[in-house]
Amino acid sequence: MTFLAGFKSLTQTTHGGTKADYTDQLAAEGWNTYYRHPVSGSLTASAAFLPHFNFDYHFLSHHEFYWDIAENMRAYDYFAQTGGDNPWGGLGNASRPAQVVFDESKKVLRPERTWNYVVGYRYDSRYFLSLCGFLPYGLLQPPRLNH
């Protein structure tokens, strides 16, 4: 029987955006453009304490029961977020510049965090290399706004 406990810390700063605005040039060349002005900046995801607990019990020969509980955080990923529904794209309008919207959003955005739970049973024998069943379950805490 083994019980393990620990934690990890994570800090990551993601830089993205551009200062170049080619909207007028593209419109002059005949491209069908919409209001999209550049935004530039960085977002930092940081968590000092992300706990992790694990229990492993070999109760008979070849039989094992285990569970695992961990909190995780997903840092901001610029390349996965280059579409319109992200902190760097599709922001602003004619009366409110995109950079202003980004800077205001930056104050309230928080990275995605999850609690992950795994419970499983594993059987090993000379006939089976490993037969394993588990039940994963995660509680998703989506990015939220602080008010």
N, CA, C and O of each residue as an XYZ file, in Angstrom:
588
protein
N       0.855     -1.160      0.000
C       0.000      0.000      0.000
C       0.910      1.234      0.000
O       1.858      1.329      0.779
N       0.596      2.167     -0.889
C       1.405      3.376     -1.017
C       0.494      4.594     -1.128
O      -0.463      4.608     -1.901
N       0.812      5.602     -0.347
C       0.118      6.880     -0.451
C       1.165      7.953     -0.728
O       2.153      8.066     -0.003
N       0.949      8.729     -1.763
C       1.864      9.802     -2.135
C       1.106     11.123     -2.184
O      -0.059     11.167     -2.579
N       1.768     12.178     -1.785
C       1.174     13.515     -1.852
C       2.261     14.503     -2.249
O       3.423     14.369     -1.863
N       1.861     15.479     -3.017
C       2.814     16.493     -3.441
C       2.092     17.645     -4.104
O       0.863     17.726     -4.088
N       2.870     18.527     -4.683
C       2.278     19.645     -5.405
C       3.254     20.117     -6.464
O       4.441     19.792     -6.440
N       2.719     20.891     -7.390
C       3.572     21.547     -8.371
C       3.188     23.015     -8.422
O       2.086     23.407     -8.039
N       4.118     23.805     -8.901
C       3.887     25.232     -9.108
C       4.090     25.528    -10.578
O       4.931     24.911    -11.232
N       3.326     26.469    -11.097
C       3.416     26.794    -12.515
C       3.273     28.297    -12.705
O       2.350     28.922    -12.181
N       4.202     28.861    -13.462
C       4.104     30.252    -13.897
C       4.532     30.302    -15.350
O       5.624     29.855    -15.699
N       3.673     30.845    -16.195
C       3.994     30.964    -17.617
C       3.418     32.267    -18.142
O       2.251     32.585    -17.914
N       4.254     33.014    -18.848
C       3.811     34.245    -19.496
C       3.780     34.020    -20.994
O       4.766     33.579    -21.585
N       2.656     34.320    -21.602
C       2.469     34.153    -23.043
C       2.370     35.534    -23.680
O       1.573     36.373    -23.261
N       3.192     35.751    -24.697
C       3.200     37.025    -25.421
C       2.527     36.814    -26.768
O       2.710     35.769    -27.392
N       1.761     37.779    -27.221
C       1.108     37.623    -28.514
C       0.661     38.947    -29.091
O       0.748     39.999    -28.457
N       0.183     38.857    -30.309
C      -0.362     40.027    -30.969
C       0.621     40.670    -31.924
O       1.703     40.145    -32.185
N       0.221     41.806    -32.431
C       1.036     42.561    -33.377
C       0.691     44.030    -33.257
O      -0.390     44.390    -32.791
N       1.593     44.855    -33.670
C       1.311     46.289    -33.681
C       0.977     46.766    -35.088
O       0.545     47.905    -35.269
N       1.172     45.908    -36.084
C       0.905     46.284    -37.476
C      -0.585     46.173    -37.775
O      -1.218     45.179    -37.420
N      -1.140     47.177    -38.420
C      -2.555     47.191    -38.786
C      -2.658     47.349    -40.305
O      -2.383     48.417    -40.852
N      -3.059     46.270    -40.970
C      -3.152     46.278    -42.429
C      -4.596     46.374    -42.922
O      -4.859     46.109    -44.095
N      -5.531     46.744    -42.054
C      -6.943     46.786    -42.423
C      -7.187     47.713    -43.610
O      -7.852     47.321    -44.569
N      -6.663     48.933    -43.560
C      -6.889     49.897    -44.651
C      -6.245     49.430    -45.950
O      -6.831     49.576    -47.022
N      -5.042     48.869    -45.858
C      -4.341     48.380    -47.054
C      -5.109     47.232    -47.703
O      -5.249     47.191    -48.926
N      -5.604     46.302    -46.892
C      -6.369     45.176    -47.434
C      -7.674     45.652    -48.066
O      -8.074     45.147    -49.116
N      -8.338     46.615    -47.437
C      -9.583     47.155    -47.997
C      -9.309     47.842    -49.332
O     -10.106     47.728    -50.263
N      -8.182     48.557    -49.431
C      -7.827     49.237    -50.685
C      -7.536     48.240    -51.806
O      -7.728     48.553    -52.981
N      -7.076     47.041    -51.448
C      -6.779     46.004    -52.438
C      -8.014     45.183    -52.796
O      -7.933     44.257    -53.603
N      -9.159     45.521    -52.195
C     -10.395     44.845    -52.552
C     -10.781     43.684    -51.652
O     -11.756     42.986    -51.929
N     -10.037     43.469    -50.585
C     -10.398     42.399    -49.661
C     -11.605     42.827    -48.850
O     -11.740     43.999    -48.498
N     -12.480     41.881    -48.553
C     -13.651     42.159    -47.730
C     -13.211     42.129    -46.266
O     -13.175     41.065    -45.649
N     -12.880     43.281    -45.719
C     -12.381     43.332    -44.346
C     -13.481     43.775    -43.403
O     -14.443     44.423    -43.815
N     -13.340     43.435    -42.181
C     -14.220     43.890    -41.120
C     -13.337     44.622    -40.115
O     -12.113     44.601    -40.242
N     -13.919     45.250    -39.149
C     -13.132     46.022    -38.187
C     -12.270     45.072    -37.371
O     -12.775     44.320    -36.537
N     -10.993     45.113    -37.614
C     -10.071     44.264    -36.868
C      -8.742     44.995    -36.764
O      -7.944     44.981    -37.702
N      -8.515     45.608    -35.667
C      -7.267     46.318    -35.445
C      -6.388     45.490    -34.520
O      -6.890     44.682    -33.740
N      -5.082     45.690    -34.606
C      -4.170     44.827    -33.867
C      -4.200     45.089    -32.370
O      -4.591     46.160    -31.904
N      -3.783     44.091    -31.651
C      -3.632     44.194    -30.213
C      -2.349     43.455    -29.860
O      -2.012     42.455    -30.494
N      -1.650     43.929    -28.878
C      -0.390     43.317    -28.482
C      -0.322     43.300    -26.967
O      -0.767     44.241    -26.309
N       0.233     42.233    -26.414
C       0.362     42.171    -24.965
C       0.718     40.787    -24.493
O       0.981     39.890    -25.293
N       0.726     40.620    -23.198
C       1.058     39.328    -22.610
C       0.056     39.002    -21.510
O      -0.554     39.889    -20.913
N      -0.094     37.709    -21.259
C      -0.937     37.207    -20.175
C      -0.096     36.238    -19.356
O       0.631     35.419    -19.917
N      -0.190     36.324    -18.046
C       0.562     35.427    -17.175
C      -0.404     34.530    -16.420
O      -1.363     34.998    -15.806
N      -0.132     33.229    -16.476
C      -0.883     32.239    -15.700
C       0.046     31.759    -14.594
O       1.177     31.356    -14.865
N      -0.420     31.800    -13.359
C       0.445     31.437    -12.250
C      -0.359     30.773    -11.140
O      -1.443     31.231    -10.779
N       0.187     29.692    -10.611
C      -0.409     29.008     -9.459
C       0.735     28.459     -8.614
O       1.533     27.656     -9.096
N       0.818     28.883     -7.372
C       1.907     28.457     -6.496
C       1.679     27.062     -5.930
O       2.640     26.369     -5.594
N       0.417     26.638     -5.819
C       0.126     25.363     -5.163
C      -0.949     24.612     -5.934
O      -2.126     24.966     -5.874
N      -0.542     23.573     -6.658
C      -1.455     22.674     -7.363
C      -1.248     21.278     -6.765
O      -0.309     20.583     -7.154
N      -2.110     20.852     -5.825
C      -1.891     19.597     -5.104
C      -2.142     18.353     -5.953
O      -2.876     18.385     -6.941
N      -1.506     17.251     -5.534
C      -1.648     15.955     -6.209
C      -1.555     14.860     -5.144
O      -0.610     14.831     -4.355
N      -2.554     13.950     -5.129
C      -2.604     12.846     -4.169
C      -2.799     11.542     -4.931
O      -3.552     11.487     -5.904
N      -2.108     10.484     -4.478
C      -2.183      9.189     -5.148
C      -2.163      8.079     -4.109
O      -1.392      8.119     -3.151
N      -3.034      7.075     -4.318
C      -3.086      5.897     -3.455
C      -3.015      4.665     -4.342
O      -3.712      4.582     -5.354
N      -2.168      3.701     -3.963
C      -1.968      2.480     -4.744
C      -1.966      1.295     -3.780
O      -1.179      1.266     -2.833
N      -2.844      0.317     -4.018
C      -2.987     -0.816     -3.105
C      -2.983     -2.120     -3.892
O      -3.868     -2.357     -4.715
N      -1.978     -2.973     -3.636
C      -1.907     -4.318     -4.230
C      -2.512     -5.276     -3.198
O      -1.851     -5.652     -2.230
N      -3.774     -5.665     -3.412
C      -4.481     -6.422     -2.373
C      -4.412     -7.929     -2.556
O      -4.591     -8.657     -1.580
N      -4.164     -8.425     -3.742
C      -3.929     -9.842     -4.013
C      -2.833     -9.923     -5.063
O      -2.463     -8.916     -5.668
N      -2.324    -11.111     -5.272
C      -1.331    -11.274     -6.327
C      -1.952    -10.879     -7.667
O      -3.005    -11.400     -8.036
N      -1.332     -9.988     -8.378
C      -1.752     -9.509     -9.699
C      -2.918     -8.511     -9.660
O      -3.357     -8.062    -10.718
N      -3.422     -8.158     -8.505
C      -4.563     -7.241     -8.410
C      -4.132     -5.932     -7.753
O      -3.417     -5.915     -6.751
N      -4.586     -4.856     -8.345
C      -4.209     -3.535     -7.833
C      -5.401     -2.581     -7.934
O      -6.113     -2.554     -8.938
N      -5.595     -1.820     -6.894
C      -6.607     -0.771     -6.859
C      -5.873      0.559     -6.665
O      -4.911      0.629     -5.900
N      -6.322      1.614     -7.355
C      -5.644      2.902     -7.222
C      -6.621      4.057     -7.401
O      -7.681      3.915     -8.010
N      -6.238      5.185     -6.861
C      -6.947      6.433     -7.137
C      -5.944      7.568     -7.192
O      -4.848      7.487     -6.638
N      -6.346      8.621     -7.870
C      -5.465      9.755     -8.099
C      -6.322     11.023     -8.130
O      -7.345     11.066     -8.814
N      -5.914     12.031     -7.408
C      -6.620     13.316     -7.382
C      -5.582     14.415     -7.600
O      -4.556     14.451     -6.921
N      -5.855     15.306     -8.548
C      -4.898     16.378     -8.832
C      -5.613     17.627     -9.323
O      -6.638     17.549    -10.001
N      -5.064     18.761     -8.974
C      -5.534     20.025     -9.536
C      -4.528     20.458    -10.599
O      -3.318     20.380    -10.389
N      -5.036     20.912    -11.736
C      -4.182     21.356    -12.834
C      -4.627     22.723    -13.327
O      -5.743     23.172    -13.065
N      -3.726     23.366    -14.042
C      -4.021     24.669    -14.624
C      -3.480     24.690    -16.045
O      -2.375     24.215    -16.308
N      -4.270     25.244    -16.956
C      -3.836     25.386    -18.342
C      -3.401     26.834    -18.562
O      -4.186     27.765    -18.383
N      -2.160     27.002    -18.945
C      -1.646     28.346    -19.222
C      -2.223     28.851    -20.538
O      -2.731     28.066    -21.339
N      -2.148     30.138    -20.759
C      -2.648     30.728    -21.996
C      -1.766     30.286    -23.154
O      -0.540     30.288    -23.041
N      -2.381     29.909    -24.260
C      -1.657     29.425    -25.437
C      -1.994     30.322    -26.613
O      -3.106     30.267    -27.139
N      -1.051     31.140    -27.028
C      -1.324     32.106    -28.092
C      -1.657     31.432    -29.414
O      -2.628     31.819    -30.064
N      -0.883     30.436    -29.833
C      -1.089     29.832    -31.153
C      -2.417     29.087    -31.252
O      -3.002     29.014    -32.333
N      -2.897     28.535    -30.144
C      -4.198     27.864    -30.168
C      -5.333     28.873    -30.099
O      -6.498     28.508    -30.251
N      -5.007     30.126    -29.874
C      -6.037     31.137    -29.671
C      -5.961     32.255    -30.702
O      -6.324     33.392    -30.399
N      -5.505     31.964    -31.894
C      -5.345     33.034    -32.879
C      -6.630     33.355    -33.626
O      -6.615     34.206    -34.516
N      -7.733     32.712    -33.300
C      -9.019     33.024    -33.928
C      -9.654     34.236    -33.275
O      -8.991     34.989    -32.562
N     -10.937     34.419    -33.521
C     -11.624     35.590    -33.006
C     -12.051     35.482    -31.564
O     -12.302     36.505    -30.926
N     -12.145     34.268    -31.019
C     -12.652     34.090    -29.664
C     -11.491     33.859    -28.701
O     -11.401     32.797    -28.085
N     -10.615     34.828    -28.569
C      -9.460     34.713    -27.697
C      -9.031     36.097    -27.246
O      -9.525     37.094    -27.772
N      -8.121     36.180    -26.283
C      -7.730     37.491    -25.773
C      -7.047     38.394    -26.790
O      -7.016     39.608    -26.589
N      -6.491     37.842    -27.889
C      -5.724     38.658    -28.828
C      -6.458     38.970    -30.127
O      -5.967     39.786    -30.906
N      -7.591     38.369    -30.392
C      -8.217     38.543    -31.703
C      -9.658     38.994    -31.645
O     -10.359     38.749    -30.663
N     -10.097     39.655    -32.705
C     -11.493     40.038    -32.862
C     -11.996     41.003    -31.816
O     -13.175     40.967    -31.463
N     -11.128     41.870    -31.309
C     -11.525     42.783    -30.241
C     -11.818     44.174    -30.777
O     -11.371     44.542    -31.863
N     -12.559     44.927    -30.016
C     -12.760     46.337    -30.308
C     -13.821     46.622    -31.343
O     -14.361     45.720    -31.983
N     -14.106     47.909    -31.490
C     -15.016     48.399    -32.524
C     -14.598     49.831    -32.850
O     -13.567     50.305    -32.373
N     -15.382     50.502    -33.644
C     -14.992     51.839    -34.095
C     -14.857     52.829    -32.941
O     -14.060     53.763    -33.026
N     -15.618     52.642    -31.867
C     -15.554     53.597    -30.760
C     -14.661     53.134    -29.609
O     -14.337     53.920    -28.719
N     -14.265     51.868    -29.625
C     -13.459     51.328    -28.527
C     -12.302     50.521    -29.098
O     -12.522     49.396    -29.548
N     -11.084     51.043    -29.102
C      -9.952     50.351    -29.712
C      -9.686     48.981    -29.091
O      -9.926     48.757    -27.904
N      -9.187     48.080    -29.922
C      -8.928     46.708    -29.494
C      -7.944     46.651    -28.332
O      -8.121     45.844    -27.419
N      -6.919     47.483    -28.348
C      -5.922     47.446    -27.272
C      -6.542     47.795    -25.925
O      -6.166     47.222    -24.903
N      -7.487     48.726    -25.916
C      -8.176     49.097    -24.676
C      -8.981     47.906    -24.152
O      -8.960     47.623    -22.954
N      -9.689     47.211    -25.040
C     -10.482     46.046    -24.642
C      -9.570     44.953    -24.088
O      -9.879     44.349    -23.062
N      -8.441     44.697    -24.768
C      -7.488     43.683    -24.296
C      -6.954     44.040    -22.912
O      -6.927     43.192    -22.021
N      -6.533     45.280    -22.729
C      -5.975     45.696    -21.443
C      -6.998     45.580    -20.318
O      -6.638     45.206    -19.202
N      -8.266     45.891    -20.587
C      -9.317     45.741    -19.575
C      -9.588     44.269    -19.285
O      -9.765     43.884    -18.129
N      -9.622     43.447    -20.329
C      -9.879     42.012    -20.159
C      -8.755     41.343    -19.388
O      -8.994     40.434    -18.593
N      -7.548     41.786    -19.619
C      -6.367     41.209    -18.971
C      -6.473     41.278    -17.449
O      -5.935     40.419    -16.750
N      -7.161     42.294    -16.935
C      -7.303     42.467    -15.491
C      -8.230     41.429    -14.863
O      -8.112     41.137    -13.673
N      -9.149     40.868    -15.649
C     -10.160     39.973    -15.079
C     -10.077     38.530    -15.579
O     -10.707     37.651    -14.991
N      -9.327     38.264    -16.635
C      -9.208     36.893    -17.134
C      -8.400     36.037    -16.169
O      -7.429     36.511    -15.580
N      -8.793     34.791    -16.007
C      -8.066     33.831    -15.182
C      -7.896     32.555    -15.995
O      -8.778     32.201    -16.776
N      -6.773     31.857    -15.823
C      -6.556     30.627    -16.589
C      -7.520     29.516    -16.164
O      -8.046     29.511    -15.051
N      -7.728     28.596    -17.072
C      -8.598     27.447    -16.816
C      -7.937     26.532    -15.786
O      -6.744     26.240    -15.875
N      -8.725     26.085    -14.811
C      -8.225     25.158    -13.782
C      -9.175     23.972    -13.700
O     -10.383     24.117    -13.880
N      -8.620     22.804    -13.427
C      -9.435     21.596    -13.301
C      -9.006     20.794    -12.082
O      -7.844     20.822    -11.678
N      -9.958     20.083    -11.506
C      -9.686     19.029    -10.534
C      -9.948     17.723    -11.266
O     -11.021     17.539    -11.839
N      -8.987     16.823    -11.254
C      -9.102     15.546    -11.955
C      -9.103     14.406    -10.946
O      -8.267     14.354    -10.043
N     -10.060     13.492    -11.115
C     -10.204     12.342    -10.227
C     -10.140     11.079    -11.074
O     -10.839     10.962    -12.080
N      -9.300     10.137    -10.662
C      -9.198      8.858    -11.360
C      -9.272      7.751    -10.315
O      -8.551      7.781     -9.318
N     -10.149      6.772    -10.546
C     -10.239      5.575     -9.715
C     -10.091      4.400    -10.653
O     -10.726      4.362    -11.706
N      -9.252      3.430    -10.280
C      -9.040      2.336    -11.217
C      -8.691      1.020    -10.552
O      -8.370      0.944     -9.366
N      -8.771     -0.003    -11.371
C      -8.414     -1.365    -10.986
C      -7.527     -1.920    -12.093
O      -7.820     -1.745    -13.275
N      -6.447     -2.588    -11.709
C      -5.532     -3.157    -12.697
C      -5.278     -4.622    -12.350
O      -5.073     -4.985    -11.191
N      -5.298     -5.449    -13.394
C      -4.986     -6.869    -13.240
C      -3.835     -7.211    -14.172
O      -3.877     -6.891    -15.360
N      -2.819     -7.854    -13.645
C      -1.651     -8.295    -14.413
C      -1.478     -9.799    -14.235
O      -1.631    -10.313    -13.127
N      -1.163    -10.499    -15.305
C      -0.828    -11.922    -15.199
C       0.040    -12.307    -16.380
O       0.341    -11.473    -17.234
N       0.434    -13.543    -16.432
C       1.260    -13.974    -17.567
C       0.437    -14.051    -18.847
O       1.011    -14.085    -19.936
N      -0.890    -14.079    -18.749
C      -1.752    -14.127    -19.930
C      -2.166    -12.729    -20.406
O      -2.434    -12.512    -21.588
N      -2.210    -11.808    -19.475
C      -2.534    -10.416    -19.800
C      -1.344     -9.553    -19.403
O      -0.889     -9.599    -18.259
N      -0.847     -8.776    -20.342
C       0.236     -7.859    -19.983
C      -0.268     -6.859    -18.952
O       0.396     -6.593    -17.951
N      -1.427     -6.321    -19.205
C      -2.064     -5.443    -18.235
C      -3.507     -5.252    -18.665
O      -3.779     -4.842    -19.794
N      -4.400     -5.541    -17.788
C      -5.815     -5.287    -18.018
C      -6.214     -4.244    -16.986
O      -6.070     -4.460    -15.782
N      -6.700     -3.148    -17.452
C      -6.878     -2.020    -16.559
C      -8.187     -1.320    -16.876
O      -8.526     -1.123    -18.043
N      -8.908     -0.951    -15.855
C     -10.115     -0.166    -16.029
C     -10.065      1.012    -15.085
O      -9.614      0.885    -13.946
N     -10.519      2.142    -15.544
C     -10.500      3.302    -14.667
C     -11.680      4.201    -14.979
O     -12.283      4.120    -16.049
N     -11.987      5.032    -14.049
C     -13.089      5.975    -14.176
C     -12.535      7.384    -14.016
O     -12.304      7.822    -12.889
N     -12.314      8.114    -15.127
C     -11.839      9.495    -14.992
C     -13.013     10.452    -14.810
O     -14.083     10.264    -15.390
N     -12.801     11.442    -14.025
C     -13.841     12.441    -13.811
C     -13.157     13.768    -13.519
O     -12.290     13.834    -12.648
N     -13.520     14.792    -14.208
C     -12.900     16.098    -13.976
C     -13.955     17.162    -13.786
O     -14.939     17.214    -14.525
N     -13.752     17.996    -12.811
C     -14.617     19.154    -12.608
C     -13.933     20.340    -13.258
O     -12.860     20.759    -12.825
N     -14.539     20.870    -14.278
C     -13.953     21.967    -15.033
C     -14.347     23.301    -14.429
O     -15.525     23.572    -14.197
N     -13.358     24.117    -14.182
C     -13.596     25.490    -13.750
C     -13.169     26.371    -14.908
O     -11.983     26.677    -15.028
N     -14.092     26.792    -15.767
C     -13.718     27.568    -16.951
C     -13.146     28.925    -16.571
O     -13.324     29.390    -15.445
N     -12.458     29.559    -17.516
C     -11.954     30.905    -17.234
C     -13.096     31.780    -16.732
O     -14.200     31.753    -17.276
N     -12.822     32.540    -15.707
C     -13.887     33.332    -15.094
C     -13.450     34.787    -14.970
O     -12.262     35.107    -14.998
N     -14.427     35.638    -14.835
C     -14.172     37.061    -14.664
C     -14.278     37.414    -13.190
O     -15.212     36.983    -12.513
N     -13.334     38.192    -12.691
C     -13.409     38.689    -11.316
C     -14.174     39.995    -11.315
O     -13.889     40.886    -12.115
N     -15.122     40.111    -10.444
C     -15.905     41.356    -10.361
C     -15.590     42.063     -9.068
O     -16.141     43.131     -8.799
